[in-house]
Amino acid sequence: MNTQKTKDKIDRRSFLHSAAGVGAGLVFSPIASGQKRSNKKPDDINVALLGAGEQGRVLMNVCLKIPGIRFKAVCDIWTAYNQKRASGLLKKYRHENNAYVDYKEMLEKEKDLDAVIIATPDFWHADHTVDCLKAGLHVYCEKEMSNTLEGARRMVQTARQTGKLLQIGHQRRSNPRYIFCYEKLLKEAKLLGQITAVNGQWNRAVAPPRIVPRGKEIDTQTLTRYGYKSMQQFRNWRWYKGLGGGPIVDLGSHQIDIYNWFLDAYPQSVMASGRTNYYDKKTHEWYDTVMAVYEYQALQGPVTAFYQTISTNSGNGYFESFMGTEGTLVISEPHYRCGLYREGWVKETKWDHWVKKGYLEKTEGLDQPESEDTVAEVRPPSPKPAKYDMLVKMNKPVHQPHLENFFDAVRGEARLNCPAEAGYETAVAVLKVNAAAEAGRKLDFKPAEFKAWQNPA
């Protein structure tokens, strides 16, 4: 018997919904379906969009660029706006789909789904993810994983119990530039020397509340059923405690995830200040300004990491900066914010090796300020550090590589870049900032806190 031909006759849907098939993380070619159902091609993945607001539409539009993805359903409680817009656009792209308000009805009626993309508000993530996993679907869930650790823990445990894939939307983990920096510049070339400090921020300008288009309101009964007191709260849920996790969750979780990843470590402690310096506390229950200091013990030694996010000024945008004894790495999703800076005492010939290897390119633009060696002018200022560009391109929308990684994993062709366990570790580090700000003191982490399958005391 020809074993390969026998394997090729395996029903594709059976493979996609097999815990053994996806759990092994092995590389498989797309398996041809032995049956023709609907108009589905052998390499198609049938997807539902759960949450069709701003972020949901971003993910949906990116998925339309990825071959082999077929949207079959859209679910959103704002029928007159979010649901109508998303469902209508998909139909224009020939993705015939059914529209739902109740996600449980969608799960009951849509029997041909392989995966679901969840982009609902944070406080719904745990229930939506758990129920979709139990329904036999693979899940891509936007960050933050959950606004509570209890919810995030349930998500990890259910993914493990069902054997289904759960990708958390920390998209930098699939960004070619970030992967290149981690694997080539930090691990292989070790260009920074010993990393001793990290600095990062995400600043945004003052913004008015999101409006409600006239005549598009959701009825009070539906709002109440799904956890909202008003359309104002529904449209601006990120500012309300119990619905979102505040700006440290909305923005900081992306970058603190990079801290953990690039340092290969969990933080040991955190202290933070969170204050409302501008907005009305009646409508903005979360602070608008937060600054946090983490302490890590990495393999090379101790690291102090600072992070800030403010929503009253956009100065210097967003970036992460890793500072070592021999150089500095500045990285962000926009390419123009990225660069490496060699410390003046490090011989240029040491970095020339990596230039010749094609990792770096020395540039003439020296855009970091001069560093003063001393306040008193005993000696002249140090020269600006030499700048290098990293020779790796990212020519896709920022979410596309992460979604492609998810769909490749569903097909059995890749491992997830941000599985549930990694998302949970970041949630632990991020959510404790809120606790530290409220406590007004340094809080320590226990190693067991980062393991979702354990129940830390």
URFEN-V220206 format. One record per residue. N is the residue number from 1. RES is the residue in one letter. PHI is phi in whole degrees, 0 to 359 (NA if undefined). NEAR is the number of other ideal C-beta (glycine too) atoms within 8 Angstrom. Layout:
n->[N & N]
res->[RES & RES]
phi->[PHI & PHI]
near->[NEAR & NEAR]
This chain:
n->[1 & 2 & 3 & 4 & 5 & 6 & 7 & 8 & 9 & 10 & 11 & 12 & 13 & 14 & 15 & 16 & 17 & 18 & 19 & 20 & 21 & 22 & 23 & 24 & 25 & 26 & 27 & 28 & 29 & 30 & 31 & 32 & 33 & 34 & 35 & 36 & 37 & 38 & 39 & 40 & 41 & 42 & 43 & 44 & 45 & 46 & 47 & 48 & 49 & 50 & 51 & 52 & 53 & 54 & 55 & 56 & 57 & 58 & 59 & 60 & 61 & 62 & 63 & 64 & 65 & 66 & 67 & 68 & 69 & 70 & 71 & 72 & 73 & 74 & 75 & 76 & 77 & 78 & 79 & 80 & 81 & 82 & 83 & 84 & 85 & 86 & 87 & 88 & 89 & 90 & 91 & 92 & 93 & 94 & 95 & 96 & 97 & 98 & 99 & 100 & 101 & 102 & 103 & 104 & 105 & 106 & 107 & 108 & 109 & 110 & 111 & 112 & 113 & 114 & 115 & 116 & 117 & 118 & 119 & 120 & 121 & 122 & 123 & 124 & 125 & 126 & 127 & 128 & 129 & 130 & 131 & 132 & 133 & 134 & 135 & 136 & 137 & 138 & 139 & 140 & 141 & 142 & 143 & 144 & 145 & 146 & 147 & 148 & 149 & 150 & 151 & 152 & 153 & 154 & 155 & 156 & 157 & 158 & 159 & 160 & 161 & 162 & 163 & 164 & 165 & 166 & 167 & 168 & 169 & 170 & 171 & 172 & 173 & 174 & 175 & 176 & 177 & 178 & 179 & 180 & 181 & 182 & 183 & 184 & 185 & 186 & 187 & 188 & 189 & 190 & 191 & 192 & 193 & 194 & 195 & 196 & 197 & 198 & 199 & 200 & 201 & 202 & 203 & 204 & 205 & 206 & 207 & 208 & 209 & 210 & 211 & 212 & 213 & 214 & 215 & 216 & 217 & 218 & 219 & 220 & 221 & 222 & 223 & 224 & 225 & 226 & 227 & 228 & 229 & 230 & 231 & 232 & 233 & 234 & 235 & 236 & 237 & 238 & 239 & 240 & 241 & 242 & 243 & 244 & 245 & 246 & 247 & 248 & 249 & 250 & 251 & 252 & 253 & 254 & 255 & 256 & 257 & 258 & 259 & 260 & 261 & 262 & 263 & 264 & 265 & 266 & 267 & 268 & 269 & 270 & 271 & 272 & 273 & 274 & 275 & 276 & 277 & 278 & 279 & 280 & 281 & 282 & 283 & 284 & 285 & 286 & 287 & 288 & 289 & 290 & 291 & 292 & 293 & 294 & 295 & 296 & 297 & 298 & 299 & 300 & 301 & 302 & 303 & 304 & 305 & 306 & 307 & 308 & 309 & 310 & 311 & 312 & 313 & 314 & 315 & 316 & 317 & 318 & 319 & 320 & 321 & 322 & 323 & 324 & 325 & 326 & 327 & 328 & 329 & 330 & 331 & 332 & 333 & 334 & 335 & 336 & 337 & 338 & 339 & 340 & 341 & 342 & 343 & 344 & 345 & 346 & 347 & 348 & 349 & 350 & 351 & 352 & 353 & 354 & 355 & 356 & 357 & 358 & 359 & 360 & 361 & 362 & 363 & 364 & 365 & 366 & 367 & 368 & 369 & 370 & 371 & 372 & 373 & 374 & 375 & 376 & 377 & 378 & 379 & 380 & 381 & 382 & 383 & 384 & 385 & 386 & 387 & 388 & 389 & 390 & 391 & 392 & 393 & 394 & 395 & 396 & 397 & 398 & 399 & 400 & 401 & 402 & 403 & 404 & 405 & 406 & 407 & 408 & 409 & 410 & 411 & 412 & 413 & 414 & 415 & 416 & 417 & 418 & 419 & 420 & 421 & 422 & 423 & 424 & 425 & 426 & 427 & 428 & 429 & 430 & 431 & 432 & 433 & 434 & 435 & 436 & 437 & 438 & 439 & 440 & 441 & 442 & 443 & 444 & 445 & 446 & 447 & 448 & 449 & 450 & 451 & 452 & 453 & 454 & 455 & 456 & 457]
res->[M & N & T & Q & K & T & K & D & K & I & D & R & R & S & F & L & H & S & A & A & G & V & G & A & G & L & V & F & S & P & I & A & S & G & Q & K & R & S & N & K & K & P & D & D & I & N & V & A & L & L & G & A & G & E & Q & G & R & V & L & M & N & V & C & L & K & I & P & G & I & R & F & K & A & V & C & D & I & W & T & A & Y & N & Q & K & R & A & S & G & L & L & K & K & Y & R & H & E & N & N & A & Y & V & D & Y & K & E & M & L & E & K & E & K & D & L & D & A & V & I & I & A & T & P & D & F & W & H & A & D & H & T & V & D & C & L & K & A & G & L & H & V & Y & C & E & K & E & M & S & N & T & L & E & G & A & R & R & M & V & Q & T & A & R & Q & T & G & K & L & L & Q & I & G & H & Q & R & R & S & N & P & R & Y & I & F & C & Y & E & K & L & L & K & E & A & K & L & L & G & Q & I & T & A & V & N & G & Q & W & N & R & A & V & A & P & P & R & I & V & P & R & G & K & E & I & D & T & Q & T & L & T & R & Y & G & Y & K & S & M & Q & Q & F & R & N & W & R & W & Y & K & G & L & G & G & G & P & I & V & D & L & G & S & H & Q & I & D & I & Y & N & W & F & L & D & A & Y & P & Q & S & V & M & A & S & G & R & T & N & Y & Y & D & K & K & T & H & E & W & Y & D & T & V & M & A & V & Y & E & Y & Q & A & L & Q & G & P & V & T & A & F & Y & Q & T & I & S & T & N & S & G & N & G & Y & F & E & S & F & M & G & T & E & G & T & L & V & I & S & E & P & H & Y & R & C & G & L & Y & R & E & G & W & V & K & E & T & K & W & D & H & W & V & K & K & G & Y & L & E & K & T & E & G & L & D & Q & P & E & S & E & D & T & V & A & E & V & R & P & P & S & P & K & P & A & K & Y & D & M & L & V & K & M & N & K & P & V & H & Q & P & H & L & E & N & F & F & D & A & V & R & G & E & A & R & L & N & C & P & A & E & A & G & Y & E & T & A & V & A & V & L & K & V & N & A & A & A & E & A & G & R & K & L & D & F & K & P & A & E & F & K & A & W & Q & N & P & A]
phi->[NA & 279 & 298 & 296 & 296 & 297 & 297 & 294 & 271 & 296 & 298 & 298 & 297 & 298 & 293 & 299 & 259 & 265 & 297 & 293 & 296 & 271 & 290 & 291 & 68 & 275 & 265 & 233 & 280 & 305 & 263 & 292 & 282 & 280 & 232 & 260 & 241 & 54 & 246 & 287 & 279 & 303 & 260 & 286 & 242 & 276 & 233 & 246 & 255 & 251 & 105 & 247 & 283 & 301 & 290 & 299 & 290 & 300 & 294 & 299 & 297 & 293 & 299 & 294 & 270 & 259 & 297 & 83 & 251 & 236 & 282 & 246 & 205 & 231 & 230 & 198 & 282 & 269 & 295 & 283 & 224 & 302 & 297 & 298 & 296 & 292 & 297 & 295 & 296 & 298 & 294 & 297 & 266 & 66 & 258 & 296 & 216 & 257 & 251 & 224 & 261 & 267 & 293 & 292 & 295 & 299 & 295 & 287 & 268 & 272 & 268 & 247 & 278 & 253 & 207 & 225 & 256 & 255 & 225 & 274 & 302 & 307 & 289 & 264 & 303 & 296 & 297 & 297 & 294 & 301 & 293 & 292 & 298 & 293 & 280 & 91 & 254 & 280 & 230 & 252 & 245 & 299 & 281 & 290 & 312 & 199 & 274 & 224 & 291 & 299 & 295 & 297 & 296 & 298 & 296 & 296 & 295 & 290 & 299 & 293 & 291 & 273 & 76 & 269 & 280 & 226 & 259 & 263 & 281 & 275 & 291 & 297 & 293 & 250 & 288 & 305 & 292 & 292 & 297 & 299 & 298 & 293 & 282 & 264 & 280 & 272 & 275 & 276 & 281 & 52 & 292 & 274 & 73 & 272 & 288 & 242 & 210 & 227 & 222 & 205 & 200 & 215 & 250 & 228 & 284 & 303 & 225 & 286 & 300 & 291 & 273 & 247 & 303 & 299 & 84 & 250 & 293 & 270 & 293 & 300 & 298 & 293 & 303 & 297 & 300 & 255 & 95 & 242 & 269 & 196 & 293 & 301 & 291 & 300 & 285 & 235 & 299 & 298 & 269 & 249 & 293 & 93 & 253 & 243 & 245 & 85 & 296 & 294 & 276 & 299 & 247 & 298 & 298 & 301 & 271 & 295 & 301 & 290 & 306 & 298 & 294 & 291 & 273 & 53 & 204 & 263 & 291 & 267 & 202 & 209 & 229 & 207 & 239 & 233 & 221 & 260 & 257 & 219 & 284 & 283 & 294 & 290 & 255 & 241 & 290 & 274 & 297 & 256 & 222 & 219 & 227 & 227 & 234 & 259 & 241 & 245 & 239 & 278 & 298 & 280 & 149 & 290 & 225 & 254 & 235 & 256 & 216 & 222 & 219 & 228 & 239 & 235 & 197 & 262 & 308 & 66 & 58 & 222 & 189 & 233 & 230 & 253 & 246 & 238 & 293 & 245 & 182 & 232 & 248 & 249 & 220 & 200 & 293 & 292 & 296 & 288 & 270 & 264 & 176 & 240 & 232 & 274 & 296 & 300 & 280 & 277 & 296 & 299 & 297 & 294 & 275 & 301 & 303 & 279 & 292 & 295 & 283 & 94 & 275 & 228 & 219 & 286 & 243 & 275 & 288 & 248 & 254 & 263 & 293 & 296 & 258 & 276 & 283 & 204 & 293 & 290 & 277 & 288 & 220 & 292 & 301 & 293 & 293 & 299 & 293 & 295 & 258 & 230 & 259 & 272 & 269 & 216 & 253 & 223 & 252 & 242 & 305 & 299 & 274 & 296 & 300 & 289 & 293 & 299 & 299 & 298 & 293 & 297 & 293 & 300 & 282 & 84 & 254 & 199 & 262 & 295 & 277 & 222 & 291 & 304 & 297 & 293 & 298 & 293 & 302 & 292 & 301 & 299 & 295 & 282 & 295 & 289 & 299 & 300 & 294 & 292 & 296 & 289 & 285 & 71 & 203 & 291 & 243 & 267 & 259 & 262 & 307 & 294 & 298 & 273 & 252 & 293 & 275 & 254 & 243 & 298 & 287]
near->[3 & 5 & 6 & 6 & 7 & 9 & 8 & 8 & 7 & 10 & 8 & 11 & 10 & 8 & 12 & 13 & 7 & 9 & 8 & 7 & 10 & 15 & 7 & 7 & 7 & 5 & 5 & 10 & 4 & 9 & 11 & 8 & 11 & 6 & 5 & 4 & 7 & 4 & 3 & 11 & 6 & 9 & 8 & 9 & 13 & 11 & 14 & 16 & 16 & 15 & 16 & 16 & 11 & 5 & 9 & 17 & 13 & 9 & 16 & 15 & 9 & 12 & 12 & 9 & 8 & 11 & 4 & 9 & 11 & 10 & 13 & 13 & 13 & 15 & 15 & 14 & 8 & 12 & 11 & 9 & 9 & 12 & 17 & 10 & 10 & 15 & 12 & 8 & 10 & 12 & 10 & 6 & 7 & 5 & 10 & 5 & 11 & 9 & 10 & 12 & 9 & 7 & 11 & 7 & 9 & 14 & 11 & 6 & 8 & 11 & 4 & 9 & 12 & 11 & 16 & 13 & 15 & 14 & 12 & 10 & 10 & 11 & 12 & 11 & 18 & 13 & 8 & 14 & 14 & 11 & 11 & 14 & 15 & 8 & 7 & 7 & 13 & 14 & 16 & 13 & 15 & 11 & 12 & 12 & 14 & 14 & 13 & 8 & 9 & 8 & 14 & 15 & 11 & 10 & 20 & 14 & 10 & 12 & 14 & 9 & 6 & 10 & 9 & 12 & 13 & 16 & 15 & 14 & 12 & 14 & 11 & 10 & 13 & 11 & 13 & 9 & 13 & 11 & 10 & 11 & 13 & 11 & 8 & 10 & 15 & 15 & 8 & 7 & 9 & 7 & 14 & 15 & 11 & 8 & 14 & 10 & 9 & 15 & 10 & 16 & 11 & 11 & 14 & 9 & 8 & 7 & 5 & 5 & 7 & 6 & 6 & 9 & 6 & 4 & 5 & 8 & 7 & 11 & 6 & 5 & 6 & 10 & 13 & 9 & 6 & 8 & 7 & 12 & 5 & 7 & 10 & 9 & 11 & 11 & 10 & 11 & 12 & 10 & 10 & 11 & 7 & 5 & 13 & 15 & 12 & 13 & 13 & 16 & 15 & 11 & 12 & 16 & 15 & 12 & 14 & 14 & 15 & 13 & 17 & 13 & 10 & 11 & 12 & 6 & 10 & 11 & 13 & 8 & 10 & 15 & 9 & 13 & 8 & 13 & 8 & 10 & 6 & 6 & 10 & 5 & 7 & 4 & 10 & 10 & 7 & 14 & 10 & 13 & 14 & 17 & 9 & 16 & 11 & 14 & 12 & 14 & 8 & 11 & 5 & 5 & 8 & 8 & 14 & 11 & 15 & 12 & 15 & 11 & 14 & 11 & 12 & 10 & 7 & 6 & 5 & 5 & 10 & 10 & 11 & 12 & 11 & 12 & 10 & 12 & 7 & 9 & 13 & 13 & 12 & 12 & 13 & 10 & 7 & 7 & 7 & 4 & 10 & 11 & 11 & 14 & 12 & 13 & 11 & 8 & 3 & 11 & 4 & 8 & 6 & 7 & 13 & 8 & 8 & 11 & 12 & 6 & 6 & 5 & 10 & 11 & 7 & 8 & 8 & 3 & 5 & 8 & 5 & 8 & 4 & 7 & 8 & 7 & 6 & 7 & 3 & 4 & 5 & 4 & 5 & 3 & 7 & 7 & 6 & 8 & 13 & 10 & 13 & 14 & 10 & 13 & 7 & 7 & 6 & 11 & 3 & 7 & 7 & 8 & 11 & 11 & 12 & 16 & 13 & 10 & 13 & 14 & 13 & 9 & 16 & 13 & 12 & 11 & 9 & 9 & 6 & 11 & 9 & 13 & 13 & 13 & 8 & 13 & 17 & 15 & 11 & 16 & 14 & 13 & 16 & 14 & 13 & 11 & 15 & 13 & 9 & 14 & 13 & 7 & 7 & 4 & 6 & 7 & 11 & 6 & 14 & 6 & 7 & 8 & 8 & 9 & 8 & 10 & 6 & 6 & 4 & 7 & 3]
